Amino acid sequence: MRALVLNSHGGVENFSIENIERPDTGPGRVLVKVASASLNQIDNKIRHGLPIGPDLPGVLGCDFAGVIEEVGSQAGDFSVGDEVFGCAGGVRGHGGSLAEYIAADYRLVAKKPPRLTMRQAAALPLVSITAWEAIERARISSSDHVLVHAGTGGVGHIAVQLSRHAGARVTATVGDEAGASLAKSFGASDVAFYRSEAPSDYSKRLTGGKGFSVIIDTVGGANLERSFEAASLNGRISTTTSRVKADLSPLHAKALSLNVVFMLLPMLSNVGKEKHGAILRQIATLADHGHLRPLIDPNHFTLSSAAKAYEYLEGGAAKGKVVIDIESQAA
């Protein structure tokens, strides 16, 4: 099969299109002919050497949508011909989705929402599971006022939709008026302009200075301290990027709770994979009922141009998830 192979860590020049052996299905796995795959920022971190990636040379890519061609033993109730989607590869011990086939652990896969195209479905898994876990750990309810940092980003635009579906009032941080319009189209009631407003400013404007009862921080770094500042007393914060040194005294001063989401942990530890499949099934239901939709960058990339797609994603110009159309020329 054809695949985008990363030969060594570093720049996109280390990628090459290769003919490699198609993976064996094996017990507990389904062989999926990949129609579309989507890129995530974690892929670029792995490309640069984050030590959770596959042995090199290897194939990156977590997310995919496609059609099952083989079903291994003890692989649940999947059948040949099922259209599926999942986040099941691209890290240590798992083949990636930037290839014509992926042998996926059946626990990490769900049937594709019929309402969505393959491209749309491929854009959902990693960001949706991450947002779902962040919201679940923060125990969001209809009484909450939720602040979603980077409300039009990959995880952020899903978190806005899921929070709104839970009945909460949602504020999204955005960079400009175009971002404001987009965030509101996903269900945000209010927006905060992070470039011109400090957390104290938009907290006073939108909460009367009480702060937000729940904060979903998809930015991390110095922004985590901004989340502490914007939170209400007894507020709950979920962060997806917490590799940072921070002063935690505001947690004590406000009696805050801090939840950390590391979505790839089940793949890396082989613990909790069943939960990801269950979340995907619920995501599929929401998408089919029109309660959830992905934001997809309008640029089209194929397997042959996927290296350029990684460079494009890293450059920060993407407007939504970058999706790769996998060419159907299996060797």
Sine and cosine of phi, psi and omega as CSV:
sin_phi,cos_phi,sin_psi,cos_psi,sin_omega,cos_omega
0.00,0.00,0.39,-0.92,0.07,-1.00
-1.00,0.06,0.61,-0.79,-0.02,-1.00
-0.49,-0.87,0.42,-0.91,0.15,-0.99
-1.00,0.01,0.92,-0.39,-0.11,-0.99
-0.96,-0.29,0.77,-0.64,0.13,-0.99
-1.00,-0.04,0.88,-0.47,-0.10,-1.00
-1.00,0.01,-0.50,0.86,0.07,-1.00
-0.37,-0.93,0.36,-0.93,-0.03,-1.00
-0.93,0.36,0.54,-0.84,0.02,-1.00
0.70,-0.72,-0.63,-0.77,-0.10,-1.00
-0.97,0.26,0.14,-0.99,-0.05,-1.00
-0.93,0.36,-0.22,0.97,0.08,-1.00
-0.92,0.39,-0.21,0.98,0.03,-1.00
-1.00,0.08,-0.01,1.00,0.12,-0.99
-1.00,0.05,0.50,-0.87,0.16,-0.99
-0.50,-0.86,0.50,-0.87,0.11,-0.99
-1.00,0.07,0.84,-0.55,-0.07,-1.00
-0.77,-0.64,0.41,-0.91,0.24,-0.97
-1.00,-0.06,0.91,-0.42,-0.02,-1.00
-0.83,-0.55,0.19,-0.98,-0.04,-1.00
-0.94,0.35,0.70,-0.71,0.06,-1.00
-0.92,0.39,0.68,-0.73,-0.07,-1.00
-0.93,0.37,0.52,-0.85,0.10,-1.00
-0.96,0.27,0.55,-0.84,0.00,-1.00
-0.93,0.36,-0.88,0.47,0.08,-1.00
0.96,0.27,0.27,-0.96,0.01,-1.00
-0.88,0.48,0.67,-0.74,0.06,-1.00
0.97,0.26,0.20,0.98,-0.05,-1.00
-0.80,-0.60,0.42,-0.91,0.10,-0.99
-0.84,-0.54,0.67,-0.74,0.03,-1.00
-1.00,-0.02,0.88,-0.47,-0.07,-1.00
-0.93,-0.37,0.79,-0.62,0.18,-0.98
-0.99,0.17,0.92,-0.39,-0.15,-0.99
-0.97,0.22,0.81,-0.58,0.09,-1.00
-1.00,-0.04,-0.70,0.72,0.00,-1.00
-0.59,-0.81,0.49,-0.87,0.09,-1.00
-0.70,-0.72,0.42,-0.91,0.05,-1.00
-0.83,-0.56,0.46,-0.89,-0.02,-1.00
-1.00,-0.08,0.45,-0.89,0.06,-1.00
-0.72,-0.70,0.42,-0.91,-0.02,-1.00
-0.87,0.49,-0.48,0.88,0.03,-1.00
-0.89,0.46,-0.48,0.88,0.04,-1.00
-0.87,0.50,-0.69,0.73,0.00,-1.00
-0.93,0.38,-0.57,0.82,0.07,-1.00
-0.90,0.43,-0.66,0.75,0.07,-1.00
-0.90,0.43,-0.67,0.74,0.02,-1.00
-0.84,0.54,-0.57,0.82,-0.02,-1.00
-1.00,0.04,-0.01,1.00,0.13,-0.99
0.87,-0.49,0.07,1.00,0.07,-1.00
-0.83,0.56,0.83,-0.56,-0.21,-0.98
-0.98,0.18,0.75,0.66,0.12,-0.99
-0.83,-0.56,0.10,0.99,-0.09,-1.00
-1.00,0.07,0.09,-1.00,0.02,-1.00
-0.94,0.33,0.34,-0.94,0.14,-0.99
-0.88,0.48,0.58,-0.81,0.00,-1.00
-0.97,-0.23,0.56,-0.83,-0.02,1.00
-0.92,0.40,0.60,-0.80,-0.05,-1.00
-0.41,-0.91,0.10,-1.00,-0.07,-1.00
-0.94,-0.35,0.78,-0.63,0.06,-1.00
-1.00,-0.05,-0.01,-1.00,0.05,-1.00
0.95,-0.31,0.87,-0.50,-0.01,-1.00
-0.99,-0.11,-0.71,0.70,-0.18,-0.98
-1.00,-0.10,0.53,-0.85,0.04,-1.00
-0.32,-0.95,0.28,-0.96,0.23,-0.97
-0.62,-0.78,0.59,-0.81,-0.02,-1.00
-0.03,-1.00,-0.33,-0.94,-0.10,-0.99
-0.85,-0.53,0.73,-0.69,0.01,-1.00
-0.95,0.32,0.78,-0.63,0.05,-1.00
-0.95,-0.30,-0.44,0.90,0.05,-1.00
-0.60,-0.80,0.53,-0.85,0.05,-1.00
-0.83,-0.56,0.85,-0.52,0.03,-1.00
-0.97,0.24,0.11,-0.99,0.07,-1.00
-0.93,0.37,0.48,-0.88,0.05,-1.00
0.82,0.57,0.71,0.70,-0.04,-1.00
-0.87,-0.49,0.67,0.75,0.09,-1.00
0.93,0.38,-0.49,-0.87,-0.09,-1.00
-0.96,-0.26,0.43,0.90,0.04,-1.00
-0.97,0.23,0.44,-0.90,0.00,-1.00
-0.74,-0.67,0.41,-0.91,0.11,-0.99
-0.85,0.52,0.72,-0.69,-0.02,-1.00
0.99,-0.15,-0.22,0.98,0.04,-1.00
-0.91,0.42,0.71,-0.70,0.15,-0.99
-1.00,0.05,0.82,-0.58,-0.13,-0.99
-0.73,-0.69,0.23,-0.97,0.13,-0.99
-0.58,-0.81,0.36,-0.93,-0.02,-1.00
-0.02,-1.00,0.15,-0.99,0.13,-0.99
-0.86,-0.52,0.99,-0.16,-0.23,-0.97
-0.61,-0.80,0.33,0.94,-0.06,-1.00
-0.38,-0.92,-0.10,-1.00,0.12,-0.99
0.99,0.12,0.07,1.00,0.05,-1.00
-0.80,-0.60,0.04,-1.00,-0.07,-1.00
-0.78,0.62,0.82,-0.57,0.05,-1.00
1.00,0.05,0.03,1.00,-0.05,-1.00
-0.70,-0.71,0.79,-0.61,0.08,-1.00
-0.91,0.41,0.50,-0.87,-0.09,-1.00
-1.00,0.05,0.14,-0.99,-0.07,-1.00
-1.00,-0.06,-0.08,1.00,0.02,-1.00
-1.00,0.08,0.87,0.50,-0.04,-1.00
-0.39,-0.92,0.22,-0.98,-0.03,-1.00
-0.96,0.29,-0.36,0.93,0.04,-1.00
-0.65,-0.76,0.49,-0.87,0.16,-0.99
-0.69,-0.73,0.72,-0.70,0.12,-0.99
-1.00,-0.06,0.97,-0.23,-0.16,-0.99
-0.97,-0.23,0.64,-0.77,0.15,-0.99
-0.87,0.50,0.83,-0.56,-0.11,-0.99
-0.88,0.48,-0.39,0.92,-0.02,-1.00
-0.95,0.32,-0.27,0.96,-0.04,-1.00
-0.98,-0.21,0.19,0.98,-0.14,-0.99
-0.82,-0.57,0.51,-0.86,0.11,-0.99
-0.62,-0.78,0.32,-0.95,0.04,-1.00
-0.93,0.37,0.69,-0.73,-0.07,-1.00
-0.90,0.44,0.64,-0.77,0.11,-0.99
-0.88,0.47,0.85,-0.52,-0.03,-1.00
-0.84,0.54,-0.48,0.88,-0.05,-1.00
-0.94,0.35,-0.38,0.92,-0.10,-1.00
-0.98,-0.17,0.51,-0.86,0.13,-0.99
-0.96,0.26,0.18,-0.98,0.07,-1.00
-0.87,0.50,-0.66,0.75,0.01,-1.00
-0.87,0.48,-0.70,0.71,0.00,-1.00
-0.91,0.42,-0.69,0.72,-0.02,-1.00
-0.90,0.43,-0.63,0.78,-0.01,-1.00
-0.91,0.42,-0.39,0.92,-0.03,-1.00
-0.98,0.18,-0.22,0.98,-0.20,-0.98
-1.00,-0.03,-0.63,0.78,-0.31,-0.95
-0.82,0.57,-0.88,0.47,-0.11,-0.99
-0.88,0.48,-0.74,0.67,-0.07,-1.00
-0.93,0.36,-0.57,0.82,-0.02,-1.00
-0.95,0.31,-0.68,0.73,0.03,-1.00
-0.90,0.43,-0.65,0.76,0.02,-1.00
-0.88,0.47,-0.75,0.66,0.01,-1.00
-0.89,0.45,-0.66,0.75,0.00,-1.00
-0.86,0.50,-0.73,0.68,-0.03,-1.00
-0.92,0.38,-0.60,0.80,0.03,-1.00
-0.89,0.45,-0.68,0.73,-0.01,-1.00
-0.94,0.34,-0.65,0.76,0.00,-1.00
-0.88,0.47,-0.70,0.71,-0.04,-1.00
-0.94,0.34,-0.46,0.89,0.04,-1.00
-0.99,0.11,-0.11,0.99,0.07,-1.00
0.83,0.56,0.78,0.62,-0.03,-1.00
-0.93,0.37,0.68,-0.73,0.07,-1.00
-0.70,-0.72,0.02,-1.00,-0.05,-1.00
-0.93,0.37,-0.24,0.97,0.00,-1.00
-1.00,0.04,-0.08,1.00,-0.10,-1.00
-1.00,0.00,0.50,-0.87,0.24,-0.97
-0.95,-0.32,0.92,-0.38,-0.14,-0.99
-0.98,-0.21,0.73,-0.69,0.14,-0.99
-0.96,-0.28,0.85,-0.53,0.06,-1.00
-0.95,-0.33,0.92,-0.39,0.07,-1.00
-0.96,0.28,0.64,-0.77,-0.06,-1.00
0.84,0.54,0.86,0.51,-0.13,-0.99
-0.93,0.37,-0.16,0.99,0.10,-1.00
-0.92,-0.39,0.16,0.99,0.05,-1.00
-0.98,0.19,-0.04,-1.00,-0.07,-1.00
-0.84,0.54,-0.87,0.50,0.03,-1.00
-0.96,0.29,-0.59,0.80,-0.10,-1.00
-0.87,0.48,-0.70,0.71,-0.06,-1.00
-0.94,0.35,-0.43,0.90,0.11,-0.99
-0.97,0.25,-0.65,0.76,0.01,-1.00
-0.88,0.47,-0.61,0.79,0.06,-1.00
-0.87,0.50,-0.73,0.68,-0.05,-1.00
-0.92,0.39,-0.67,0.74,-0.01,-1.00
-0.93,0.37,-0.62,0.79,0.03,-1.00
-0.91,0.41,-0.66,0.75,0.03,-1.00
-0.91,0.42,-0.63,0.78,0.03,-1.00
-0.89,0.45,-0.50,0.87,0.05,-1.00
-0.97,0.25,-0.08,1.00,0.06,-1.00
1.00,-0.08,0.04,1.00,-0.04,-1.00
-0.98,0.21,0.39,-0.92,0.22,-0.98
-0.99,0.16,0.70,-0.71,-0.12,-0.99
-0.82,-0.58,0.77,-0.64,0.18,-0.98
-0.92,-0.40,0.70,-0.71,0.01,-1.00
-0.89,-0.45,0.68,-0.73,0.14,-0.99
-0.99,0.13,0.68,-0.73,-0.03,-1.00
-0.64,-0.77,0.22,-0.98,-0.03,-1.00
-0.99,-0.11,-0.44,0.90,-0.09,-1.00
-0.39,-0.92,-0.04,-1.00,-0.05,-1.00
-0.91,0.42,-0.58,0.82,0.04,-1.00
-0.89,0.46,-0.67,0.74,0.05,-1.00
-0.90,0.43,-0.59,0.81,0.02,-1.00
-0.89,0.46,-0.72,0.70,0.00,-1.00
-0.89,0.46,-0.65,0.76,-0.01,-1.00
-0.91,0.41,-0.72,0.69,0.00,-1.00
-0.86,0.50,-0.64,0.76,0.01,-1.00
-0.93,0.37,-0.51,0.86,0.04,-1.00
-0.93,0.38,-0.38,0.93,0.05,-1.00
-1.00,-0.03,-0.04,1.00,0.10,-1.00
0.89,-0.46,0.03,1.00,0.04,-1.00
-0.93,0.37,0.73,-0.68,0.06,-1.00
-0.98,0.17,-0.54,0.84,-0.06,-1.00
-0.66,-0.75,0.29,-0.96,0.09,-1.00
-0.74,-0.67,0.43,-0.90,0.12,-0.99
-0.82,-0.57,0.73,-0.69,-0.04,-1.00
-1.00,-0.04,0.98,-0.19,-0.16,-0.99
-0.92,0.40,-0.38,0.93,-0.01,-1.00
-0.97,0.24,-0.46,0.89,-0.09,-1.00
-0.88,-0.47,-0.20,0.98,-0.03,-1.00
-0.87,-0.48,0.75,-0.66,0.13,-0.99
-0.98,0.19,0.38,-0.93,0.03,-1.00
-0.81,0.59,-0.61,0.79,0.01,-1.00
-0.90,0.43,-0.54,0.84,0.00,-1.00
-0.93,0.36,-0.80,0.60,-0.06,-1.00
-0.97,0.24,-0.39,0.92,0.11,-0.99
-0.92,0.40,-0.67,0.74,0.04,-1.00
-0.91,0.41,-0.66,0.75,-0.05,-1.00
-0.92,0.38,-0.61,0.79,-0.15,-0.99
-0.97,-0.25,-0.35,0.94,-0.04,-1.00
-0.81,-0.59,0.11,0.99,-0.06,-1.00
0.92,0.39,0.36,0.93,0.01,-1.00
1.00,0.04,-0.05,1.00,0.00,-1.00
-0.96,0.28,-0.47,0.88,-0.04,-1.00
1.00,-0.05,0.17,-0.99,-0.05,-1.00
-1.00,-0.04,0.71,-0.71,-0.05,-1.00
-0.95,0.31,-0.45,0.89,0.03,-1.00
-0.69,-0.73,0.67,-0.74,0.07,-1.00
-0.77,-0.64,0.79,-0.62,0.11,-0.99
-0.96,-0.28,0.95,-0.33,-0.08,-1.00
-0.97,-0.24,0.96,-0.28,0.01,-1.00
-0.98,-0.20,0.14,0.99,-0.07,-1.00
-0.98,-0.22,-0.75,0.67,0.02,-1.00
0.94,0.33,-0.33,-0.94,-0.04,-1.00
0.87,0.49,-0.66,-0.75,0.01,-1.00
-0.89,0.46,-0.36,0.93,-0.02,-1.00
-0.91,0.40,-0.39,0.92,0.01,-1.00
-0.88,0.47,-0.62,0.78,0.04,-1.00
-0.93,0.36,-0.50,0.86,0.10,-1.00
-0.91,0.41,-0.56,0.83,0.06,-1.00
-0.91,0.41,-0.66,0.75,0.06,-1.00
-0.85,0.53,-0.67,0.74,-0.04,-1.00
-0.92,0.40,-0.61,0.79,-0.08,-1.00
-0.99,0.13,-0.21,0.98,-0.08,-1.00
-0.97,0.24,0.50,-0.87,0.09,-1.00
-0.99,0.17,0.16,-0.99,0.16,-0.99
-0.85,0.52,0.69,-0.72,-0.02,-1.00
0.89,0.46,0.39,0.92,0.00,-1.00
-0.94,0.34,0.33,-0.94,0.00,-1.00
-0.87,-0.48,0.79,-0.61,-0.02,-1.00
-0.88,-0.47,0.75,-0.66,0.16,-0.99
-0.90,-0.43,0.78,-0.62,0.02,-1.00
-0.84,-0.54,0.58,-0.81,0.02,-1.00
-0.96,-0.26,-0.06,1.00,-0.02,-1.00
-0.61,-0.79,1.00,-0.02,-0.13,-0.99
-0.89,-0.46,0.34,0.94,0.05,-1.00
-0.98,0.21,0.97,0.23,-0.09,-1.00
-0.37,-0.93,0.50,-0.86,0.16,-0.99
-1.00,0.03,0.76,-0.65,-0.06,-1.00
-0.58,-0.81,0.47,-0.88,0.10,-0.99
-0.98,0.22,0.91,-0.42,-0.07,-1.00
-1.00,-0.05,0.08,1.00,-0.03,-1.00
-0.87,0.50,-0.52,0.85,0.07,-1.00
-0.89,0.45,-0.46,0.89,0.07,-1.00
-0.87,0.50,-0.67,0.74,0.00,-1.00
-0.95,0.32,-0.69,0.72,-0.08,-1.00
-0.88,0.48,-0.55,0.84,-0.02,-1.00
-0.95,-0.30,0.02,1.00,-0.06,-1.00
0.83,0.56,0.73,0.69,-0.01,-1.00
-0.99,0.13,0.40,-0.92,0.17,-0.99
-0.92,-0.40,0.62,-0.78,-0.04,-1.00
-0.84,-0.54,0.85,-0.53,0.01,-1.00
-0.92,-0.38,0.72,-0.70,0.01,-1.00
-0.94,-0.35,0.76,-0.65,0.02,-1.00
-0.95,-0.33,0.84,-0.54,0.11,-0.99
-0.84,-0.55,1.00,0.05,-0.20,-0.98
-0.87,0.50,-0.52,0.85,-0.07,-1.00
-0.99,0.17,-0.09,1.00,-0.10,-0.99
-0.84,0.54,-0.67,0.75,0.04,-1.00
-0.85,0.53,-0.63,0.78,0.05,-1.00
-0.92,0.38,-0.60,0.80,-0.06,-1.00
-0.98,0.20,-0.47,0.88,-0.08,-1.00
-0.96,-0.29,-0.23,0.97,-0.11,-0.99
0.88,0.47,0.49,0.87,0.04,-1.00
-0.83,-0.56,0.82,-0.57,0.08,-1.00
1.00,0.02,0.27,0.96,-0.01,-1.00
-0.90,0.44,-0.56,0.83,-0.04,-1.00
-0.86,0.51,-0.56,0.83,-0.01,-1.00
-0.90,0.44,-0.61,0.80,0.00,-1.00
-0.91,0.42,-0.65,0.76,0.07,-1.00
-0.88,0.47,-0.65,0.76,0.01,-1.00
-0.91,0.42,-0.65,0.76,0.04,-1.00
-0.89,0.45,-0.69,0.73,0.01,-1.00
-0.87,0.49,-0.60,0.80,0.03,-1.00
-0.90,0.43,-0.62,0.78,0.04,-1.00
-0.95,0.32,-0.60,0.80,0.07,-1.00
-0.88,0.48,-0.67,0.74,0.01,-1.00
-0.87,0.49,-0.66,0.75,0.01,-1.00
-0.90,0.44,-0.70,0.71,0.02,-1.00
-0.89,0.47,-0.67,0.74,0.00,-1.00
-0.90,0.44,-0.65,0.76,-0.01,-1.00
-0.92,0.40,-0.44,0.90,0.02,-1.00
-1.00,-0.07,0.13,0.99,0.08,-1.00
0.98,0.18,0.25,0.97,-0.02,-1.00
-1.00,-0.05,-0.10,1.00,-0.07,-1.00
-0.51,-0.86,0.75,-0.67,0.04,-1.00
-0.59,-0.81,0.58,-0.81,0.00,-1.00
-1.00,0.05,0.49,-0.87,0.14,-0.99
-0.99,-0.12,0.88,-0.48,-0.10,-1.00
-0.89,-0.46,0.76,-0.65,0.06,-1.00
-0.87,0.48,0.66,-0.75,-0.08,-1.00
-0.95,0.32,-0.26,0.97,-0.01,-1.00
-0.95,0.31,0.62,-0.78,-0.01,-1.00
-0.95,-0.30,0.73,-0.69,0.03,-1.00
-0.77,-0.64,0.49,-0.87,0.08,-1.00
-0.91,-0.41,0.04,-1.00,0.05,-1.00
-0.84,0.54,-0.63,0.78,-0.02,-1.00
-0.91,0.42,-0.49,0.87,-0.02,-1.00
-0.96,-0.29,0.26,0.97,-0.07,-1.00
-0.90,0.43,-0.54,0.84,0.04,-1.00
-0.87,0.49,-0.67,0.74,0.06,-1.00
-0.90,0.44,-0.55,0.83,0.02,-1.00
-0.90,0.43,-0.63,0.77,0.05,-1.00
-0.89,0.45,-0.65,0.76,0.02,-1.00
-0.91,0.42,-0.65,0.76,0.03,-1.00
-0.89,0.46,-0.71,0.71,0.02,-1.00
-0.88,0.47,-0.70,0.71,-0.05,-1.00
-0.91,0.41,-0.49,0.87,-0.01,-1.00
-0.95,0.33,-0.24,0.97,0.08,-1.00
1.00,0.09,0.14,0.99,-0.03,-1.00
-1.00,0.01,-0.18,0.98,-0.07,-1.00
-0.91,0.42,0.65,-0.76,0.06,-1.00
-0.93,-0.37,0.98,0.20,-0.07,-1.00
0.93,-0.36,-0.10,-0.99,-0.03,-1.00
-0.94,0.35,0.68,-0.74,0.07,-1.00
-1.00,0.01,0.85,-0.53,-0.09,-1.00
-0.91,-0.41,0.65,-0.76,0.00,-1.00
-0.94,-0.33,0.80,-0.60,0.13,-0.99
-1.00,0.03,0.89,-0.46,-0.05,-1.00
-0.99,0.14,0.79,-0.61,-0.02,-1.00
-0.96,0.27,0.63,-0.78,-0.08,-1.00
-0.99,-0.12,0.94,0.34,0.01,-1.00
-0.77,-0.64,0.82,0.58,-0.07,-1.00
-0.87,0.49,0.69,-0.73,0.01,-1.00
-0.99,0.17,0.00,0.00,0.00,0.00
